Amino acid sequence: MNEDELKEIIKMPSLQDMVSEPPHYNKGSVECIDYIRQQLGSYYPAYLEGNVIKYVHRHKYKNQNIEDLKKAKWYLSKLIEFYENL
């Protein structure tokens, strides 16, 4: 492995970063999940629940099954946080 290849690997986000803070969701001044919550209003909890279901369902059909389970966990934690703050 040459030096340039090593530098590219070091710059790659970790799996945790790609689940909780993917760079493509944090462009601009508002994080994507905050914008979604603002736009969906009272439907926001259903959106979170739907994503939990989606990621739990599809994890077994993909090579990145751990990443999908972590995404489901992330959406579930957002759903719990939503109800705790009512």
PyMOL Python script that loads the backbone (N, CA, C, O; Angstrom):
from pymol import cmd

cmd.read_pdbstr("""\
ATOM      1  N   MET A   1       0.855  -1.174   0.000  1.00  0.00           N
ATOM      2  CA  MET A   1       0.000   0.000   0.000  1.00  0.00           C
ATOM      3  C   MET A   1       0.898   1.232   0.000  1.00  0.00           C
ATOM      4  O   MET A   1       1.821   1.357   0.805  1.00  0.00           O
ATOM      5  N   ASN A   2       0.598   2.134  -0.926  1.00  0.00           N
ATOM      6  CA  ASN A   2       1.421   3.338  -0.962  1.00  0.00           C
ATOM      7  C   ASN A   2       0.858   4.417  -0.036  1.00  0.00           C
ATOM      8  O   ASN A   2      -0.216   4.256   0.545  1.00  0.00           O
ATOM      9  N   GLU A   3       1.587   5.497   0.087  1.00  0.00           N
ATOM     10  CA  GLU A   3       1.232   6.568   1.024  1.00  0.00           C
ATOM     11  C   GLU A   3      -0.108   7.216   0.675  1.00  0.00           C
ATOM     12  O   GLU A   3      -0.896   7.525   1.570  1.00  0.00           O
ATOM     13  N   ASP A   4      -0.372   7.422  -0.609  1.00  0.00           N
ATOM     14  CA  ASP A   4      -1.641   8.038  -1.024  1.00  0.00           C
ATOM     15  C   ASP A   4      -2.840   7.152  -0.679  1.00  0.00           C
ATOM     16  O   ASP A   4      -3.878   7.651  -0.243  1.00  0.00           O
ATOM     17  N   GLU A   5      -2.696   5.846  -0.873  1.00  0.00           N
ATOM     18  CA  GLU A   5      -3.776   4.918  -0.528  1.00  0.00           C
ATOM     19  C   GLU A   5      -4.038   4.936   0.972  1.00  0.00           C
ATOM     20  O   GLU A   5      -5.190   4.908   1.403  1.00  0.00           O
ATOM     21  N   LEU A   6      -2.994   4.980   1.752  1.00  0.00           N
ATOM     22  CA  LEU A   6      -3.130   5.026   3.203  1.00  0.00           C
ATOM     23  C   LEU A   6      -3.835   6.307   3.641  1.00  0.00           C
ATOM     24  O   LEU A   6      -4.676   6.268   4.538  1.00  0.00           O
ATOM     25  N   LYS A   7      -3.510   7.425   3.031  1.00  0.00           N
ATOM     26  CA  LYS A   7      -4.159   8.696   3.361  1.00  0.00           C
ATOM     27  C   LYS A   7      -5.655   8.631   3.058  1.00  0.00           C
ATOM     28  O   LYS A   7      -6.463   9.159   3.823  1.00  0.00           O
ATOM     29  N   GLU A   8      -6.025   7.999   1.967  1.00  0.00           N
ATOM     30  CA  GLU A   8      -7.440   7.872   1.614  1.00  0.00           C
ATOM     31  C   GLU A   8      -8.185   7.013   2.631  1.00  0.00           C
ATOM     32  O   GLU A   8      -9.317   7.332   2.997  1.00  0.00           O
ATOM     33  N   ILE A   9      -7.577   5.950   3.081  1.00  0.00           N
ATOM     34  CA  ILE A   9      -8.207   5.087   4.080  1.00  0.00           C
ATOM     35  C   ILE A   9      -8.406   5.838   5.388  1.00  0.00           C
ATOM     36  O   ILE A   9      -9.456   5.719   6.020  1.00  0.00           O
ATOM     37  N   ILE A  10      -7.424   6.596   5.790  1.00  0.00           N
ATOM     38  CA  ILE A  10      -7.510   7.356   7.036  1.00  0.00           C
ATOM     39  C   ILE A  10      -8.635   8.387   6.964  1.00  0.00           C
ATOM     40  O   ILE A  10      -9.295   8.646   7.971  1.00  0.00           O
ATOM     41  N   LYS A  11      -8.863   8.978   5.791  1.00  0.00           N
ATOM     42  CA  LYS A  11      -9.905   9.984   5.630  1.00  0.00           C
ATOM     43  C   LYS A  11     -11.314   9.388   5.607  1.00  0.00           C
ATOM     44  O   LYS A  11     -12.292  10.113   5.787  1.00  0.00           O
ATOM     45  N   MET A  12     -11.426   8.080   5.390  1.00  0.00           N
ATOM     46  CA  MET A  12     -12.747   7.456   5.297  1.00  0.00           C
ATOM     47  C   MET A  12     -13.456   7.530   6.643  1.00  0.00           C
ATOM     48  O   MET A  12     -12.849   7.252   7.677  1.00  0.00           O
ATOM     49  N   PRO A  13     -14.754   7.908   6.642  1.00  0.00           N
ATOM     50  CA  PRO A  13     -15.480   7.953   7.909  1.00  0.00           C
ATOM     51  C   PRO A  13     -15.664   6.552   8.474  1.00  0.00           C
ATOM     52  O   PRO A  13     -15.735   5.575   7.729  1.00  0.00           O
ATOM     53  N   SER A  14     -15.739   6.466   9.775  1.00  0.00           N
ATOM     54  CA  SER A  14     -15.955   5.176  10.417  1.00  0.00           C
ATOM     55  C   SER A  14     -17.388   4.731  10.191  1.00  0.00           C
ATOM     56  O   SER A  14     -18.228   5.524   9.764  1.00  0.00           O
ATOM     57  N   LEU A  15     -17.673   3.468  10.474  1.00  0.00           N
ATOM     58  CA  LEU A  15     -19.037   2.953  10.354  1.00  0.00           C
ATOM     59  C   LEU A  15     -19.976   3.744  11.242  1.00  0.00           C
ATOM     60  O   LEU A  15     -21.091   4.063  10.829  1.00  0.00           O
ATOM     61  N   GLN A  16     -19.550   4.066  12.452  1.00  0.00           N
ATOM     62  CA  GLN A  16     -20.400   4.838  13.360  1.00  0.00           C
ATOM     63  C   GLN A  16     -20.700   6.208  12.771  1.00  0.00           C
ATOM     64  O   GLN A  16     -21.837   6.673  12.853  1.00  0.00           O
ATOM     65  N   ASP A  17     -19.715   6.859  12.184  1.00  0.00           N
ATOM     66  CA  ASP A  17     -19.938   8.157  11.563  1.00  0.00           C
ATOM     67  C   ASP A  17     -20.939   8.055  10.423  1.00  0.00           C
ATOM     68  O   ASP A  17     -21.782   8.937  10.260  1.00  0.00           O
ATOM     69  N   MET A  18     -20.858   6.995   9.637  1.00  0.00           N
ATOM     70  CA  MET A  18     -21.755   6.835   8.502  1.00  0.00           C
ATOM     71  C   MET A  18     -23.182   6.548   8.952  1.00  0.00           C
ATOM     72  O   MET A  18     -24.118   6.762   8.181  1.00  0.00           O
ATOM     73  N   VAL A  19     -23.370   6.076  10.166  1.00  0.00           N
ATOM     74  CA  VAL A  19     -24.699   5.817  10.694  1.00  0.00           C
ATOM     75  C   VAL A  19     -25.262   7.063  11.367  1.00  0.00           C
ATOM     76  O   VAL A  19     -26.377   7.483  11.061  1.00  0.00           O
ATOM     77  N   SER A  20     -24.506   7.647  12.270  1.00  0.00           N
ATOM     78  CA  SER A  20     -25.060   8.748  13.060  1.00  0.00           C
ATOM     79  C   SER A  20     -24.833  10.127  12.460  1.00  0.00           C
ATOM     80  O   SER A  20     -25.595  11.052  12.741  1.00  0.00           O
ATOM     81  N   GLU A  21     -23.810  10.279  11.648  1.00  0.00           N
ATOM     82  CA  GLU A  21     -23.514  11.591  11.052  1.00  0.00           C
ATOM     83  C   GLU A  21     -22.972  11.441   9.638  1.00  0.00           C
ATOM     84  O   GLU A  21     -21.846  11.857   9.366  1.00  0.00           O
ATOM     85  N   PRO A  22     -23.751  10.854   8.731  1.00  0.00           N
ATOM     86  CA  PRO A  22     -23.225  10.705   7.372  1.00  0.00           C
ATOM     87  C   PRO A  22     -22.977  12.072   6.747  1.00  0.00           C
ATOM     88  O   PRO A  22     -23.821  12.963   6.847  1.00  0.00           O
ATOM     89  N   PRO A  23     -21.839  12.241   6.110  1.00  0.00           N
ATOM     90  CA  PRO A  23     -21.491  13.564   5.590  1.00  0.00           C
ATOM     91  C   PRO A  23     -22.503  14.093   4.576  1.00  0.00           C
ATOM     92  O   PRO A  23     -22.709  15.303   4.485  1.00  0.00           O
ATOM     93  N   HIS A  24     -23.134  13.205   3.817  1.00  0.00           N
ATOM     94  CA  HIS A  24     -24.091  13.665   2.813  1.00  0.00           C
ATOM     95  C   HIS A  24     -25.408  14.128   3.435  1.00  0.00           C
ATOM     96  O   HIS A  24     -26.242  14.685   2.721  1.00  0.00           O
ATOM     97  N   TYR A  25     -25.630  13.922   4.729  1.00  0.00           N
ATOM     98  CA  TYR A  25     -26.837  14.398   5.408  1.00  0.00           C
ATOM     99  C   TYR A  25     -26.593  15.690   6.172  1.00  0.00           C
ATOM    100  O   TYR A  25     -27.523  16.245   6.758  1.00  0.00           O
ATOM    101  N   ASN A  26     -25.381  16.168   6.176  1.00  0.00           N
ATOM    102  CA  ASN A  26     -25.033  17.334   6.983  1.00  0.00           C
ATOM    103  C   ASN A  26     -24.512  18.492   6.144  1.00  0.00           C
ATOM    104  O   ASN A  26     -23.723  19.307   6.624  1.00  0.00           O
ATOM    105  N   LYS A  27     -24.942  18.562   4.922  1.00  0.00           N
ATOM    106  CA  LYS A  27     -24.530  19.677   4.059  1.00  0.00           C
ATOM    107  C   LYS A  27     -25.459  20.855   4.336  1.00  0.00           C
ATOM    108  O   LYS A  27     -26.660  20.669   4.533  1.00  0.00           O
ATOM    109  N   GLY A  28     -24.922  22.030   4.349  1.00  0.00           N
ATOM    110  CA  GLY A  28     -25.742  23.208   4.593  1.00  0.00           C
ATOM    111  C   GLY A  28     -25.838  23.508   6.074  1.00  0.00           C
ATOM    112  O   GLY A  28     -25.095  22.947   6.879  1.00  0.00           O
ATOM    113  N   SER A  29     -26.756  24.394   6.432  1.00  0.00           N
ATOM    114  CA  SER A  29     -26.846  24.865   7.815  1.00  0.00           C
ATOM    115  C   SER A  29     -27.796  24.043   8.682  1.00  0.00           C
ATOM    116  O   SER A  29     -27.790  24.192   9.904  1.00  0.00           O
ATOM    117  N   VAL A  30     -28.606  23.185   8.081  1.00  0.00           N
ATOM    118  CA  VAL A  30     -29.581  22.392   8.841  1.00  0.00           C
ATOM    119  C   VAL A  30     -29.330  20.916   8.560  1.00  0.00           C
ATOM    120  O   VAL A  30     -29.219  20.503   7.405  1.00  0.00           O
ATOM    121  N   GLU A  31     -29.241  20.126   9.629  1.00  0.00           N
ATOM    122  CA  GLU A  31     -29.082  18.687   9.449  1.00  0.00           C
ATOM    123  C   GLU A  31     -30.371  18.114   8.860  1.00  0.00           C
ATOM    124  O   GLU A  31     -31.466  18.577   9.177  1.00  0.00           O
ATOM    125  N   CYS A  32     -30.233  17.127   8.021  1.00  0.00           N
ATOM    126  CA  CYS A  32     -31.358  16.545   7.296  1.00  0.00           C
ATOM    127  C   CYS A  32     -32.488  16.098   8.227  1.00  0.00           C
ATOM    128  O   CYS A  32     -33.652  16.392   7.951  1.00  0.00           O
ATOM    129  N   ILE A  33     -32.180  15.400   9.313  1.00  0.00           N
ATOM    130  CA  ILE A  33     -33.220  14.891  10.203  1.00  0.00           C
ATOM    131  C   ILE A  33     -34.012  16.036  10.836  1.00  0.00           C
ATOM    132  O   ILE A  33     -35.214  15.895  11.063  1.00  0.00           O
ATOM    133  N   ASP A  34     -33.373  17.146  11.119  1.00  0.00           N
ATOM    134  CA  ASP A  34     -34.072  18.302  11.682  1.00  0.00           C
ATOM    135  C   ASP A  34     -35.016  18.917  10.657  1.00  0.00           C
ATOM    136  O   ASP A  34     -36.121  19.340  10.997  1.00  0.00           O
ATOM    137  N   TYR A  35     -34.581  18.965   9.409  1.00  0.00           N
ATOM    138  CA  TYR A  35     -35.426  19.484   8.337  1.00  0.00           C
ATOM    139  C   TYR A  35     -36.640  18.575   8.134  1.00  0.00           C
ATOM    140  O   TYR A  35     -37.760  19.056   7.960  1.00  0.00           O
ATOM    141  N   ILE A  36     -36.413  17.265   8.158  1.00  0.00           N
ATOM    142  CA  ILE A  36     -37.515  16.309   8.000  1.00  0.00           C
ATOM    143  C   ILE A  36     -38.525  16.490   9.121  1.00  0.00           C
ATOM    144  O   ILE A  36     -39.731  16.512   8.874  1.00  0.00           O
ATOM    145  N   ARG A  37     -38.044  16.619  10.341  1.00  0.00           N
ATOM    146  CA  ARG A  37     -38.958  16.819  11.476  1.00  0.00           C
ATOM    147  C   ARG A  37     -39.788  18.087  11.288  1.00  0.00           C
ATOM    148  O   ARG A  37     -40.997  18.086  11.522  1.00  0.00           O
ATOM    149  N   GLN A  38     -39.148  19.142  10.874  1.00  0.00           N
ATOM    150  CA  GLN A  38     -39.845  20.408  10.645  1.00  0.00           C
ATOM    151  C   GLN A  38     -40.918  20.243   9.569  1.00  0.00           C
ATOM    152  O   GLN A  38     -42.030  20.746   9.730  1.00  0.00           O
ATOM    153  N   GLN A  39     -40.607  19.559   8.495  1.00  0.00           N
ATOM    154  CA  GLN A  39     -41.531  19.420   7.381  1.00  0.00           C
ATOM    155  C   GLN A  39     -42.684  18.468   7.682  1.00  0.00           C
ATOM    156  O   GLN A  39     -43.800  18.686   7.210  1.00  0.00           O
ATOM    157  N   LEU A  40     -42.432  17.421   8.457  1.00  0.00           N
ATOM    158  CA  LEU A  40     -43.458  16.404   8.707  1.00  0.00           C
ATOM    159  C   LEU A  40     -44.370  16.727   9.884  1.00  0.00           C
ATOM    160  O   LEU A  40     -45.484  16.209   9.963  1.00  0.00           O
ATOM    161  N   GLY A  41     -43.916  17.565  10.784  1.00  0.00           N
ATOM    162  CA  GLY A  41     -44.754  17.926  11.925  1.00  0.00           C
ATOM    163  C   GLY A  41     -45.199  16.703  12.706  1.00  0.00           C
ATOM    164  O   GLY A  41     -44.363  15.927  13.168  1.00  0.00           O
ATOM    165  N   SER A  42     -46.499  16.520  12.858  1.00  0.00           N
ATOM    166  CA  SER A  42     -47.042  15.427  13.674  1.00  0.00           C
ATOM    167  C   SER A  42     -46.806  14.047  13.046  1.00  0.00           C
ATOM    168  O   SER A  42     -47.002  13.031  13.712  1.00  0.00           O
ATOM    169  N   TYR A  43     -46.392  13.997  11.787  1.00  0.00           N
ATOM    170  CA  TYR A  43     -46.113  12.717  11.125  1.00  0.00           C
ATOM    171  C   TYR A  43     -44.674  12.243  11.349  1.00  0.00           C
ATOM    172  O   TYR A  43     -44.303  11.146  10.932  1.00  0.00           O
ATOM    173  N   TYR A  44     -43.888  13.059  11.994  1.00  0.00           N
ATOM    174  CA  TYR A  44     -42.482  12.733  12.226  1.00  0.00           C
ATOM    175  C   TYR A  44     -42.278  11.390  12.948  1.00  0.00           C
ATOM    176  O   TYR A  44     -41.417  10.617  12.525  1.00  0.00           O
ATOM    177  N   PRO A  45     -43.030  11.077  14.017  1.00  0.00           N
ATOM    178  CA  PRO A  45     -42.824   9.781  14.671  1.00  0.00           C
ATOM    179  C   PRO A  45     -43.085   8.597  13.731  1.00  0.00           C
ATOM    180  O   PRO A  45     -42.397   7.580  13.815  1.00  0.00           O
ATOM    181  N   ALA A  46     -44.061   8.724  12.848  1.00  0.00           N
ATOM    182  CA  ALA A  46     -44.344   7.646  11.892  1.00  0.00           C
ATOM    183  C   ALA A  46     -43.182   7.462  10.921  1.00  0.00           C
ATOM    184  O   ALA A  46     -42.860   6.340  10.532  1.00  0.00           O
ATOM    185  N   TYR A  47     -42.560   8.560  10.537  1.00  0.00           N
ATOM    186  CA  TYR A  47     -41.382   8.494   9.675  1.00  0.00           C
ATOM    187  C   TYR A  47     -40.261   7.719  10.374  1.00  0.00           C
ATOM    188  O   TYR A  47     -39.639   6.843   9.773  1.00  0.00           O
ATOM    189  N   LEU A  48     -40.008   8.043  11.641  1.00  0.00           N
ATOM    190  CA  LEU A  48     -38.964   7.350  12.399  1.00  0.00           C
ATOM    191  C   LEU A  48     -39.273   5.868  12.524  1.00  0.00           C
ATOM    192  O   LEU A  48     -38.403   5.025  12.308  1.00  0.00           O
ATOM    193  N   GLU A  49     -40.510   5.554  12.872  1.00  0.00           N
ATOM    194  CA  GLU A  49     -40.908   4.151  13.018  1.00  0.00           C
ATOM    195  C   GLU A  49     -40.771   3.398  11.698  1.00  0.00           C
ATOM    196  O   GLU A  49     -40.316   2.255  11.671  1.00  0.00           O
ATOM    197  N   GLY A  50     -41.164   4.043  10.613  1.00  0.00           N
ATOM    198  CA  GLY A  50     -41.033   3.415   9.298  1.00  0.00           C
ATOM    199  C   GLY A  50     -39.589   3.092   8.959  1.00  0.00           C
ATOM    200  O   GLY A  50     -39.307   2.050   8.367  1.00  0.00           O
ATOM    201  N   ASN A  51     -38.669   3.982   9.331  1.00  0.00           N
ATOM    202  CA  ASN A  51     -37.257   3.719   9.059  1.00  0.00           C
ATOM    203  C   ASN A  51     -36.714   2.599   9.938  1.00  0.00           C
ATOM    204  O   ASN A  51     -35.873   1.822   9.487  1.00  0.00           O
ATOM    205  N   VAL A  52     -37.172   2.502  11.166  1.00  0.00           N
ATOM    206  CA  VAL A  52     -36.770   1.371  12.016  1.00  0.00           C
ATOM    207  C   VAL A  52     -37.192   0.069  11.338  1.00  0.00           C
ATOM    208  O   VAL A  52     -36.393  -0.859  11.211  1.00  0.00           O
ATOM    209  N   ILE A  53     -38.446   0.008  10.905  1.00  0.00           N
ATOM    210  CA  ILE A  53     -38.965  -1.197  10.250  1.00  0.00           C
ATOM    211  C   ILE A  53     -38.166  -1.509   8.988  1.00  0.00           C
ATOM    212  O   ILE A  53     -37.792  -2.658   8.751  1.00  0.00           O
ATOM    213  N   LYS A  54     -37.905  -0.483   8.182  1.00  0.00           N
ATOM    214  CA  LYS A  54     -37.173  -0.674   6.917  1.00  0.00           C
ATOM    215  C   LYS A  54     -35.795  -1.268   7.160  1.00  0.00           C
ATOM    216  O   LYS A  54     -35.420  -2.256   6.528  1.00  0.00           O
ATOM    217  N   TYR A  55     -35.039  -0.666   8.076  1.00  0.00           N
ATOM    218  CA  TYR A  55     -33.674  -1.129   8.273  1.00  0.00           C
ATOM    219  C   TYR A  55     -33.601  -2.493   8.952  1.00  0.00           C
ATOM    220  O   TYR A  55     -32.705  -3.280   8.647  1.00  0.00           O
ATOM    221  N   VAL A  56     -34.515  -2.786   9.855  1.00  0.00           N
ATOM    222  CA  VAL A  56     -34.538  -4.118  10.470  1.00  0.00           C
ATOM    223  C   VAL A  56     -34.900  -5.161   9.420  1.00  0.00           C
ATOM    224  O   VAL A  56     -34.323  -6.248   9.392  1.00  0.00           O
ATOM    225  N   HIS A  57     -35.846  -4.830   8.567  1.00  0.00           N
ATOM    226  CA  HIS A  57     -36.273  -5.780   7.534  1.00  0.00           C
ATOM    227  C   HIS A  57     -35.161  -6.086   6.535  1.00  0.00           C
ATOM    228  O   HIS A  57     -34.927  -7.250   6.209  1.00  0.00           O
ATOM    229  N   ARG A  58     -34.485  -5.071   6.054  1.00  0.00           N
ATOM    230  CA  ARG A  58     -33.560  -5.299   4.949  1.00  0.00           C
ATOM    231  C   ARG A  58     -32.151  -5.697   5.365  1.00  0.00           C
ATOM    232  O   ARG A  58     -31.336  -6.036   4.508  1.00  0.00           O
ATOM    233  N   HIS A  59     -31.844  -5.664   6.659  1.00  0.00           N
ATOM    234  CA  HIS A  59     -30.465  -5.959   7.065  1.00  0.00           C
ATOM    235  C   HIS A  59     -30.005  -7.345   6.645  1.00  0.00           C
ATOM    236  O   HIS A  59     -28.827  -7.539   6.344  1.00  0.00           O
ATOM    237  N   LYS A  60     -30.902  -8.297   6.621  1.00  0.00           N
ATOM    238  CA  LYS A  60     -30.500  -9.673   6.319  1.00  0.00           C
ATOM    239  C   LYS A  60     -30.295  -9.923   4.823  1.00  0.00           C
ATOM    240  O   LYS A  60     -29.813 -10.986   4.432  1.00  0.00           O
ATOM    241  N   TYR A  61     -30.650  -8.968   4.005  1.00  0.00           N
ATOM    242  CA  TYR A  61     -30.527  -9.123   2.555  1.00  0.00           C
ATOM    243  C   TYR A  61     -29.334  -8.363   1.980  1.00  0.00           C
ATOM    244  O   TYR A  61     -29.149  -8.326   0.764  1.00  0.00           O
ATOM    245  N   LYS A  62     -28.536  -7.764   2.840  1.00  0.00           N
ATOM    246  CA  LYS A  62     -27.433  -6.935   2.377  1.00  0.00           C
ATOM    247  C   LYS A  62     -26.121  -7.390   2.989  1.00  0.00           C
ATOM    248  O   LYS A  62     -26.090  -8.036   4.037  1.00  0.00           O
ATOM    249  N   ASN A  63     -25.047  -7.039   2.316  1.00  0.00           N
ATOM    250  CA  ASN A  63     -23.720  -7.327   2.868  1.00  0.00           C
ATOM    251  C   ASN A  63     -23.406  -6.437   4.052  1.00  0.00           C
ATOM    252  O   ASN A  63     -22.606  -6.809   4.910  1.00  0.00           O
ATOM    253  N   GLN A  64     -24.020  -5.271   4.114  1.00  0.00           N
ATOM    254  CA  GLN A  64     -23.756  -4.318   5.193  1.00  0.00           C
ATOM    255  C   GLN A  64     -24.834  -4.432   6.266  1.00  0.00           C
ATOM    256  O   GLN A  64     -25.401  -3.425   6.689  1.00  0.00           O
ATOM    257  N   ASN A  65     -25.115  -5.644   6.702  1.00  0.00           N
ATOM    258  CA  ASN A  65     -26.223  -5.858   7.631  1.00  0.00           C
ATOM    259  C   ASN A  65     -26.011  -5.184   8.982  1.00  0.00           C
ATOM    260  O   ASN A  65     -26.980  -4.722   9.585  1.00  0.00           O
ATOM    261  N   ILE A  66     -24.806  -5.115   9.467  1.00  0.00           N
ATOM    262  CA  ILE A  66     -24.552  -4.457  10.752  1.00  0.00           C
ATOM    263  C   ILE A  66     -24.851  -2.965  10.628  1.00  0.00           C
ATOM    264  O   ILE A  66     -25.435  -2.371  11.533  1.00  0.00           O
ATOM    265  N   GLU A  67     -24.456  -2.367   9.521  1.00  0.00           N
ATOM    266  CA  GLU A  67     -24.719  -0.943   9.319  1.00  0.00           C
ATOM    267  C   GLU A  67     -26.229  -0.676   9.323  1.00  0.00           C
ATOM    268  O   GLU A  67     -26.676   0.302   9.923  1.00  0.00           O
ATOM    269  N   ASP A  68     -27.008  -1.517   8.672  1.00  0.00           N
ATOM    270  CA  ASP A  68     -28.463  -1.323   8.662  1.00  0.00           C
ATOM    271  C   ASP A  68     -29.056  -1.487  10.056  1.00  0.00           C
ATOM    272  O   ASP A  68     -29.975  -0.753  10.418  1.00  0.00           O
ATOM    273  N   LEU A  69     -28.555  -2.427  10.842  1.00  0.00           N
ATOM    274  CA  LEU A  69     -29.055  -2.578  12.212  1.00  0.00           C
ATOM    275  C   LEU A  69     -28.695  -1.361  13.060  1.00  0.00           C
ATOM    276  O   LEU A  69     -29.479  -0.945  13.914  1.00  0.00           O
ATOM    277  N   LYS A  70     -27.532  -0.800  12.832  1.00  0.00           N
ATOM    278  CA  LYS A  70     -27.154   0.414  13.564  1.00  0.00           C
ATOM    279  C   LYS A  70     -28.015   1.601  13.132  1.00  0.00           C
ATOM    280  O   LYS A  70     -28.338   2.463  13.949  1.00  0.00           O
ATOM    281  N   LYS A  71     -28.384   1.648  11.861  1.00  0.00           N
ATOM    282  CA  LYS A  71     -29.285   2.702  11.398  1.00  0.00           C
ATOM    283  C   LYS A  71     -30.654   2.536  12.054  1.00  0.00           C
ATOM    284  O   LYS A  71     -31.263   3.521  12.471  1.00  0.00           O
ATOM    285  N   ALA A  72     -31.140   1.302  12.148  1.00  0.00           N
ATOM    286  CA  ALA A  72     -32.423   1.057  12.815  1.00  0.00           C
ATOM    287  C   ALA A  72     -32.348   1.517  14.267  1.00  0.00           C
ATOM    288  O   ALA A  72     -33.281   2.140  14.775  1.00  0.00           O
ATOM    289  N   LYS A  73     -31.257   1.215  14.922  1.00  0.00           N
ATOM    290  CA  LYS A  73     -31.046   1.639  16.315  1.00  0.00           C
ATOM    291  C   LYS A  73     -31.040   3.157  16.416  1.00  0.00           C
ATOM    292  O   LYS A  73     -31.607   3.718  17.354  1.00  0.00           O
ATOM    293  N   TRP A  74     -30.402   3.829  15.455  1.00  0.00           N
ATOM    294  CA  TRP A  74     -30.330   5.286  15.457  1.00  0.00           C
ATOM    295  C   TRP A  74     -31.732   5.888  15.337  1.00  0.00           C
ATOM    296  O   TRP A  74     -32.080   6.808  16.078  1.00  0.00           O
ATOM    297  N   TYR A  75     -32.536   5.371  14.405  1.00  0.00           N
ATOM    298  CA  TYR A  75     -33.903   5.877  14.245  1.00  0.00           C
ATOM    299  C   TYR A  75     -34.758   5.550  15.469  1.00  0.00           C
ATOM    300  O   TYR A  75     -35.598   6.357  15.867  1.00  0.00           O
ATOM    301  N   LEU A  76     -34.553   4.382  16.067  1.00  0.00           N
ATOM    302  CA  LEU A  76     -35.288   4.031  17.273  1.00  0.00           C
ATOM    303  C   LEU A  76     -34.930   4.969  18.417  1.00  0.00           C
ATOM    304  O   LEU A  76     -35.806   5.365  19.186  1.00  0.00           O
ATOM    305  N   SER A  77     -33.664   5.329  18.540  1.00  0.00           N
ATOM    306  CA  SER A  77     -33.273   6.267  19.602  1.00  0.00           C
ATOM    307  C   SER A  77     -33.896   7.639  19.370  1.00  0.00           C
ATOM    308  O   SER A  77     -34.264   8.317  20.329  1.00  0.00           O
ATOM    309  N   LYS A  78     -34.020   8.055  18.116  1.00  0.00           N
ATOM    310  CA  LYS A  78     -34.697   9.323  17.807  1.00  0.00           C
ATOM    311  C   LYS A  78     -36.179   9.245  18.172  1.00  0.00           C
ATOM    312  O   LYS A  78     -36.744  10.218  18.672  1.00  0.00           O
ATOM    313  N   LEU A  79     -36.805   8.109  17.929  1.00  0.00           N
ATOM    314  CA  LEU A  79     -38.219   7.920  18.264  1.00  0.00           C
ATOM    315  C   LEU A  79     -38.418   7.952  19.777  1.00  0.00           C
ATOM    316  O   LEU A  79     -39.359   8.581  20.261  1.00  0.00           O
ATOM    317  N   ILE A  80     -37.554   7.290  20.517  1.00  0.00           N
ATOM    318  CA  ILE A  80     -37.616   7.310  21.979  1.00  0.00           C
ATOM    319  C   ILE A  80     -37.413   8.732  22.485  1.00  0.00           C
ATOM    320  O   ILE A  80     -38.144   9.195  23.361  1.00  0.00           O
ATOM    321  N   GLU A  81     -36.431   9.414  21.940  1.00  0.00           N
ATOM    322  CA  GLU A  81     -36.154  10.804  22.329  1.00  0.00           C
ATOM    323  C   GLU A  81     -37.372  11.688  22.068  1.00  0.00           C
ATOM    324  O   GLU A  81     -37.691  12.549  22.888  1.00  0.00           O
ATOM    325  N   PHE A  82     -38.044  11.496  20.960  1.00  0.00           N
ATOM    326  CA  PHE A  82     -39.229  12.276  20.618  1.00  0.00           C
ATOM    327  C   PHE A  82     -40.290  12.108  21.701  1.00  0.00           C
ATOM    328  O   PHE A  82     -40.839  13.095  22.192  1.00  0.00           O
ATOM    329  N   TYR A  83     -40.580  10.867  22.073  1.00  0.00           N
ATOM    330  CA  TYR A  83     -41.635  10.624  23.064  1.00  0.00           C
ATOM    331  C   TYR A  83     -41.219  11.034  24.468  1.00  0.00           C
ATOM    332  O   TYR A  83     -42.065  11.443  25.264  1.00  0.00           O
ATOM    333  N   GLU A  84     -39.944  10.933  24.784  1.00  0.00           N
ATOM    334  CA  GLU A  84     -39.479  11.391  26.098  1.00  0.00           C
ATOM    335  C   GLU A  84     -39.622  12.900  26.261  1.00  0.00           C
ATOM    336  O   GLU A  84     -39.770  13.397  27.377  1.00  0.00           O
ATOM    337  N   ASN A  85     -39.577  13.617  25.160  1.00  0.00           N
ATOM    338  CA  ASN A  85     -39.617  15.076  25.212  1.00  0.00           C
ATOM    339  C   ASN A  85     -41.004  15.662  24.989  1.00  0.00           C
ATOM    340  O   ASN A  85     -41.137  16.872  24.805  1.00  0.00           O
ATOM    341  N   LEU A  86     -42.030  14.832  25.003  1.00  0.00           N
ATOM    342  CA  LEU A  86     -43.402  15.356  24.852  1.00  0.00           C
ATOM    343  C   LEU A  86     -43.824  16.102  26.081  1.00  0.00           C
ATOM    344  O   LEU A  86     -44.942  16.612  26.140  1.00  0.00           O
TER     345      LEU A  86
END
""", "prot")
cmd.dss("prot")
cmd.show_as("cartoon", "prot")
cmd.util.cbc("prot")
cmd.orient("prot")
